[in-house]
């Protein structure tokens, strides 16, 4: 993974602010961005609404991104 790949993945993710709702006994949980222009629902536990694919890719790769950046920081500190 390189910096350009990390930038590509981060560009898929809706901008801040992010919010989460745990729902209740009669509702589903959800995660969304309330950015005024690019905001959208990112994950919903609702069979009729699809999750945002860019956000899901970010979630899947987030540990790899963090590990890569930490290695780069360690290298720069030497």
Residue pairs with C-beta under 8 A, 6 or more apart in sequence:
1 61
1 64
1 65
1 68
6 65
6 68
6 69
9 54
9 57
9 58
9 61
9 65
10 58
12 53
12 54
12 55
12 57
12 58
13 54
13 55
13 58
14 32
14 33
14 35
14 38
14 39
14 40
14 42
14 52
14 54
14 55
15 33
15 35
15 38
15 39
16 33
16 35
17 33
17 34
17 35
18 31
18 32
18 33
18 34
18 42
19 31
19 32
19 33
19 34
20 29
20 30
20 31
21 27
21 29
21 30
21 31
22 29
23 29
23 30
23 45
28 44
28 45
28 46
29 44
29 45
30 41
30 43
30 44
30 45
30 46
31 41
31 42
31 43
31 44
31 55
32 39
32 40
32 41
32 42
33 39
33 40
33 42
40 52
41 49
41 51
41 52
42 51
42 52
42 55
43 51
43 52
43 55
43 56
44 51
